[in-house]
Amino acid sequence: MQTATTSKLLLGPGPCNASPSVLEALSRPLVGHMDPEFFDVMESTKSLLRKVFQTENKVTFPVSGTGSSGMEFLLVNFLEPGDTLVVGVNGVFGGRIASLSEKLGANVIRVEQEWGRAVDVEIFNQAIREHRPKIAALVNGETSTGVYQNVDGIAAVCRESDTLFFIDCVTSLAGMPVSIDEWGVDVAFSGTQKCLGVPPGLAPVTISDRALEVYRKRSRPTPSFYFDLDAILAYVDGDGGRSYHHTAPISMAFALETALQEIVDEGLEARWARHADAAAYLREQLGAFGFAPVVPEGERLNPLTTLHLPEGFDEAKVRGALLKDHDIEVGAGLGPLAGKIWRIGLMASNASRDSVDTLIGALKDYL
Ligand SMILES: Cc1ncc(COP(=O)(O)O)c(C=O)c1O
């Protein structure tokens, strides 16, 4: 039987490499999903997640499934047909929020911005004031373009308009500042395979009390079994005993708890600084070979750098050779940026100058 045994350096848009202790946690002996030992792991994971999201929200836990499951879980619970959602669209993932919300019967207002730029907060706020939506959604780290979205001043406008403020922090969480309570975010989701440094498979979410009140006023039950918030809370929440909803991904929970503990031990600020340093070093080193940043300074997402390619550079060929001959993965452009840029991820344990040096060492053969 053929298995992948080579260890690759994953410098694409995610997944990134997991640390040895996270890999060890994945191979720990299994326990059952109703075992009190597992509930201890769950409680510890919830409490660590609150630290990493920087929130006091009681309802903070990992949804089973990849990042998109976090998005779908929140939208299916908080949107009802006919509700209005305003969303910033400046890349793939804002587009995904928009199209999923349309499938759920929402009236979707897109605030479009060119790919590679942050959504203009003034224009976004204006759309909230005008449409008074149930949800205003932004992607905090747009992985398709490498943009980090500033959210200053949005929560206040949301409150005036009875709007829930929703963010996707899949690529920013634990790699750049994400401060749920300070920013006044009501609902947020992330994914494990980026700066949390865990394989893909869980989607941490956090929900404010204000959002819970809105959820309780739904006119009909959530039209999903797997993502039904109340049914999941009956298992995830210790209050009043726990009842089975679906079998929790035990090994992934072990891995997430281990990774979160590593993050808290490192310290959030130190971790953000490490991601910032690695990204700056990457831009400087590749800049010398003619790779130019796509995103202007001040809007750049440190965990994921997007770069225009040097003149005449055969990006697909070099990307293929890096993977095949050097076991290094880098990401291609998506949508209108396909064939025009590279997306290089320096996430979790890969956010280091060493990763950049390894990449440059291999790339020199082709430049
Ligand atoms: C910003 C953002 N949102 C959502 C997702 C969806 O996550 P997943 O592919 O894990 O389902 C991704 C994945 O790359 C992402 O980068």
Ligand as a Chemical Component Dictionary entry (heavy atoms), coordinates in Angstrom:
data_LIG
# 
_chem_comp.id                   LIG 
_chem_comp.type                 NON-POLYMER 
_chem_comp.pdbx_formal_charge   0 
_chem_comp.three_letter_code    LIG 
# 
loop_
_chem_comp_atom.comp_id 
_chem_comp_atom.atom_id 
_chem_comp_atom.alt_atom_id 
_chem_comp_atom.type_symbol 
_chem_comp_atom.charge 
_chem_comp_atom.model_Cartn_x 
_chem_comp_atom.model_Cartn_y 
_chem_comp_atom.model_Cartn_z 
_chem_comp_atom.pdbx_ordinal 
LIG C1 C1 C 0 -10.759 33.077 5.236 1  
LIG C2 C2 C 0 -11.282 31.696 5.070 2  
LIG N1 N1 N 0 -12.559 31.442 5.353 3  
LIG C3 C3 C 0 -13.093 30.217 5.228 4  
LIG C4 C4 C 0 -12.321 29.164 4.791 5  
LIG C5 C5 C 0 -12.933 27.827 4.638 6  
LIG O1 O1 O 0 -12.302 26.878 5.411 7  
LIG P1 P1 P 0 -12.193 25.346 5.004 8  
LIG O2 O2 O 0 -11.525 25.267 3.675 9  
LIG O3 O3 O 0 -11.361 24.791 6.125 10 
LIG O4 O4 O 0 -13.554 24.778 4.986 11 
LIG C6 C6 C 0 -10.972 29.373 4.479 12 
LIG C7 C7 C 0 -10.122 28.279 3.993 13 
LIG O5 O5 O 0 -9.062  28.470 3.467 14 
LIG C8 C8 C 0 -10.448 30.668 4.624 15 
LIG O6 O6 O 0 -9.175  30.917 4.343 16 
# 
loop_
_chem_comp_bond.comp_id 
_chem_comp_bond.atom_id_1 
_chem_comp_bond.atom_id_2 
_chem_comp_bond.value_order 
_chem_comp_bond.pdbx_ordinal 
LIG C1 C2 SING 1  
LIG C2 N1 SING 2  
LIG C2 C8 DOUB 3  
LIG N1 C3 DOUB 4  
LIG C3 C4 SING 5  
LIG C4 C5 SING 6  
LIG C4 C6 DOUB 7  
LIG C5 O1 SING 8  
LIG O1 P1 SING 9  
LIG P1 O2 DOUB 10 
LIG P1 O3 SING 11 
LIG P1 O4 SING 12 
LIG C6 C7 SING 13 
LIG C6 C8 SING 14 
LIG C7 O5 DOUB 15 
LIG C8 O6 SING 16 
# 
